[in-house]
Amino acid sequence: MEMVGFLEIGFALIVGLSFAFLLLVFSLFTRQDPPNTPHGSMGWPFCGETLGFLKPHTSYSLGSFLQQHISRYGKVFKSHLFGYPTIVSCDYELNTFILQNEEKLFESSYPKSLTGVVGELSLLIATGDTHKKLRNTIVNFIVTTKSRPDFLHSLENLSISTMESFKRCKQVSFLKEVKKFTFNLIVKHLLSIEPEDPMSLSMLQDFETYMHGFVSFPLNIAGTAYAKAVKARARLSSFLKGMIKERQKRDPGLKYDQDFLDVMMRNWSLSEEETVSVALDILLGGYETTAKLMSLVVYFLGKSPHHFHKFKEEHKAIRENKSAGEVLNWDDYLKMEFTQKVLPMLSGPHLDPLLHENPLDFNPTRWNDQTMGRKVLPFGGGPRHCPGSELAKLEIAFFLHHFVLNFRWKQKADDIPIAYPFVEFRSGLLLEIESTE
């Protein structure tokens, strides 16, 4: 099924963009197929069809694996992925039905090997009351953060400082730069770590390693992406536990600025492991997925002059109604109606020609159609709907407001987004930029 909601606080986006459909796995517990099992192939012993499933392809296509299987078996078929018998669905109606009936008719489950990377208490793995408690904690972070003046001020200042650094460059690796931007923003409000702190760069490097092994082949052998990811996650966990212990030693009578880690420690009945897991989920979703989505928006806008013009005109109108030096605010964000439709979510139903006319074309206005607008699951659904979706869109809108009004750019023709299965650009979305000032 359409791969969205892989981790609510943003993993929904990553996996949707990377795998091009939502995949919820449930095991077939006997060697013999139960009645009414879909057609399909189980592939080789042990690895099944995992290698074919992970084969790189352009992220705005289904890829050869899905194309061949859908052509041969239909939109719902059986396979063997990541060590487990699996039923895969690229059908919108079935995907929606499963998402809406989790914990009623279905239980979300994933390969056990994934626990070694994300931990047993990750929002991805958790179910039932534990999932509700952890999700509520993250929702609280989003709700109390997204429209808060100090967060908007930080978002605006960091956007402007990034634009100033761009003005000294003739070209930028856009994906790399926006990863730093989104990470610095989220780590400041979660952990009070400033961008210039060496610890910020060290954590960013560990998160990069963590992400590359997140959906790799699960071989825990030294040197593999999976093994490196497990170690990176352990280092990050150790760092956060050390920070928690240091804060527990603080004099409660002293006044200090609170970040969200303080809020969790003081106001939520979470264990140390739960606190660490929530923090890691927020950090990873808050930087990785947002940066990838922002890069995809820039890529597709660069390929579509018509939509780029509409995008830029919307932001020019907002800027023209503000005095010199006046910063963006929440009301400005609410005016960015077209900007909030620029969401190139490329999962199975979004590329289905039976649901969308010319589905491979970049056309954000397709979501204006009330009938077609419902045929989209960019941030998951049901209890797995991404709680960080509004925060991600807010960050992207503020950053791109300044980028499109201050720069012209050209991108390399062959620098296209590739699913490895996580989305990457061949050259990091290398842009030749020129200031418009």
N, C-alpha and C positions, 0 to 999 in steps of 0.2 A: 504494500500500500504506500501511498505517497509519503516520502521520508521527511516529515516535518515534526517538530516537537521532540527532537532527539535529546535536547536538554532545554527545558523551557526558557531559561534566561538567555537564550540566544542560540543554543545548539540547534534549536528548531530551524533557524535560518541556515546554519552551516550545512546540516545534513540535507535539507531541502535543496540547496544549491549544488551540493556535491553529488548526491546520489540520484537526484532528479525525480524522486518519488518518496512517499512515506513508507517505511518498512517497519511493521510491528511483527515480531516473531512469536509463533507459538509452536512448540515441539510436537512431533508425531511420535508417540511413545512406543509404538511397535514397529517392527520391520515391515509389517504388512500395511498397506494403505487402508485407512478407514473408508467406509462408504462415502461416495460423493467427493473424494479427493480430486482436485483439479489435475489436469494433465501437466506434464513437465518432465524434466530430467534431473536425476540426482548426481550426475557427473562422476568424478573419480572418487575412490575411497578416501576418507578423511577430509581432504580439502574440498571435495564436492565441486561446485562451480564458483568457489570464492575468487579464484584468480581471474576468471572471466568477468565476474561482477566488479572487481576492482580495476579492470583495465581502463587506463586514462582515456578520456574523450572530452570533446568540447562541452562545457557545462550548460550551454543552451541547447543541447540535444539530449535525447534519451540515451545515446550511446549504443554500441552494437549489441551489447548483452540484452538490454531491454527490448530493443527493436526486433532482434531475432526471436526472442522468447514470446513477445506479444504477437508477432506475425505467425508464429507456429502454434502457440497454445492459447492465445487470448490474453486479456488484461489481468487475469488472475491465473497464476500457475504455481506449481510446486518446484522446489529446487533444494539444494543443500548448501548452506552458506555459513561460514564461520564455525564449522564443526557441528551444525544442527540441521535436521530436516526443517524446511521452511516453506511457508506459503507466502508468495509475493503478490501484492495487489497494486495495480496502477489504475484502479477504477474509482472514480470520484465518489459515487454513491456508497460503495462498500467502505472506502476509507472513512467517510463521514460517519457512517453507522458505527464503525469500530471505535472511533474517537469519542463519540457521544455515549458509548456504552461501556467504557472502561470502568472496572470495579462493579459492573452489573453483569454483563455477559462475557467480558474479556478482562484479562489482566496483562498489563504491559510486562514484557520480559525480554531480556537480551542475553547474548552469549556470556557465560561465566567469565570468560577471559577479559571482558570489558571491565569487570569489577577491579581487576588489578591496576587499571589505568585511572578510573574515575573514583574508586572507593565505594564501599558498601552503602554509604549514606548519601551518595550523590542523588540529586533530584531525578536523574535518569533512571537509577536503579530502584529508588524507594517506591513503595506502594502503600495503599491504605492510609492509616492515621499518621504514619511517619511522613509520607509524602505530603499530606495536607499541612502538617506542622511546618515542614521545611519550606513548602511553597508559600505559605502565609508569611513567613519571615521575609522571603524575597519580595513578595508583593508589597509588604510594608516598606522595604527599602525603596522600591520604585515609586510608590505613592508619595512618600515623604521627601523624595529627592527631586523628581522631574520638574516641578514648578516652583521649587524653593529659590528665592532670589540669589542666595550665595552660590547655588549650583549653576544657575543660569549665568551668573557673573563669571564664574570659573570657565564655563563652556565658551562664553564669548571671548574672554581674554586669551584663552589657549588657542582658539581659532585665529584670532588676530595675530598672535605671536607666531603661529605657524605660517601665516601668510607673509609676515615680515621675513621669515627665514627663506621662504620660497623666492622672494624678490632678489635674493642674492644668487639664485641658481638659473641656469639655462635649461636644465632638465632635472626632473625628480623621479625617484622610484615611488610612485604614488601610494601603492599598497604598503610599503615599508613605512612611509611617513605617517599615514593615517593609523597604522597599528600603534605607533608611538603615541600619537595624539589620543586615541581612544583609551589606551592603557594608562597613560599619565592622568587622564581625567578620572577614570574609575578608581585607580589606586589611591588618589588623593582623597576622595570622599568616602572610601571604604576603610582605608588604613592610615590616612594622614601622611602618606609618603609623597614628597614633592618630586617634580620631574627631574630636578638636578641631583637627587639623591642616588648614589651608586647602586643602592639596593633596588631601585626601580628598574635599572637596566638588567641587573642580574635576574630579577623575577621575570622580566619580559623574555629573556633568553630561555629560561626554564619553561615558560608557557609555550614558546615556539616548539620546543622539543616535545612537550606534552601533547600539543595539538597534532604534530606529525605522526605520533604513534597512536593517536586516538582511534583511528579506524584502519590501522595497519593489520597485516596478517599476524595472528596471535602466537608468535614464537618468542618465548621468554628466554632468549639466548643472547649472551653478551654481544653487543654491536648491532642488534636489530633495532628497528624503529620502536617496536613494542617494548623491548627491554629498556631502552633509553627513556621512553615515556614513563614507565613505572618508576624509574629512579628520579626523574624530574618531579613527578608528583610527590614522591617521598620527601624531597628537599623542600618543596613549597609547603608541604604539610608541617614539616619540622620548624620552618621559619615562623609560620603562623602560630604554632603552639608556643614557641618561645616568646612571641609578642604578647600572647594572651597571658602567659605567666608573669611577664613584666608588668602588665597593666593591673593584674590582680594585687601587686605589691604597692600600688599607688595609695597615697593617703586620701581616704574618701572625703576629707574635709577641704582638700584643695580644689580650686576651680580650674577647669581646662576645657578647651574646645572639644566637643564630642564628634567623633566620626561614627560610621555605622557599626563598626566592630564594637565600640563602646555601647551603642544602643543594644546590640544583641546580647552582650555580656550582662547588661544591667536589667533589661526589660523582658528578655525572652528566656524561658526555661529550657535552654539547650545544653546538651553535654558539650564537652570540649571537642569531641569528634564531629558532632553535628555543627558546631560553630565553624570549625575549619572547613567542613564540606560546603556549607552555604557560602562562605567567603570565596572558596575556589570556584564554585559555580558562577557567582556574580562576576568575579574577575575574568574568567575565561569567556563567558557570554558577553560581558560588557565591553571587551576589547576585540576579540578575534572575529566574532560574527558581525559586529557593527562595521568593522574595518573592511571586511570582505564585501558586505552589502554596499557600502559607500563606493568602493572601487568599481563594482559592477554598474552602479548608477552612472558614474562618470564615464565608464567604457561605453555604455549604450547611448548615453546622451551625445557622446562624441561621434557616434555612428548615425545619429538621427538629427540633422539640423533643424527640422521642423519642431520637434519636441524640445530641443535645446533652446530654441527661441522662446517658446512658451514658458519654459522653466525660468529663463533669465528675465523675461518681462515681468513675471510675478514678483521676483525679488527686487527688480528695479523699482516697481511700484511701492513696495514696502519701504525701501530706502529713501525714496523721494518724499515720503510722509514723515521722515524723522529729521531732526536737526543735526547739524554737523557734530560728529562724535557721540551721538546718542546710541546706546547699545540696544540690542534686540531684547525683547521680553516675551512672556508667555502669550500675550495677545497677538504679537507678531507671528508667532508660530501657528496659532489657530487660523491665521489668514492664508497660510501656505497650502491651499487646497490642492493645487496641481502637484506640488512637491510631494505631498503625502501619497500620491498615486505612483510615483516612480518607484515601483517595487518589482524588479525583474526576478520573481520567484519561478524557478524553472523546473518544477516537479512534474511528474507524469500527467496529471489532469490538465495542467496549464499548457501542455503541448499537444493536447488531444484535439484534433481537427473537428471532432463531433461536438465539442463544447465551445471552441473558439475559432473564429475565422482567421486564417493565416496565423496560426499559433506561434510560428517561429519568428514572426516580425515583432520588433520592439514597439509596443503600442500600449502605453499606460492608460490611455483613455478607454480601453476595453472595460475597465472596472467601473466606468460611468454607467454602463448598462446594468440595470437593476437585476435582470435575469442572469446575465453572465457574471456580474459582480459577486454573486453568491457561489459561483463555481471556482472558488479560490481558497486555498488553505495555507497562506504564506507563513503563518505563525502557529500552525497546529489547530487543535480544537478540543472541546471538552475540558477535562481536568488537566490535559497536557498542553493547553494553549499557553504560548510564551508570555509570561508576565512582564518581560522586559521589552516587549515590542514597541511600546510608546516611548520609552527612554531611548531606544536605538534610533527611531525616526526623528526624535527631537535633536539628538546629537548630529545626525546626518544633515538635517535641515539647516541648522546653525552654521556648520562648517561649510557646506556647499553654498550657502548664501554669500559668504565672503569669497569663496573660491571663484564662483562664476562671475562675480562683479569685479574682480581684480585681475583675472588672468584669461588669456587665450591659450589654447593648447593643441598640440598634435600628438597622436599616438601611433606607435609602430603598427603597421598593417598585420604583422604576424604575432603581435602580442595579445593573444586571445585567452579568455578564461578556460582553463582545463580542469576537469574533475580528476583528482589523483587518489582517492575519490574526493578528498576535500578540495575546495576550489583554490587554485593558484593561477597566476598569470605567468606566461613563459619568461617574461623579462620584468616581472614585478609591476606591470602597468607603467612602463617607463614613458614619461610625458615630456615633450619639449614645450616649455612654458614661456610666456612673454607677458609682462605686466601691462595692463591697460591704462595705467596712470601716466 
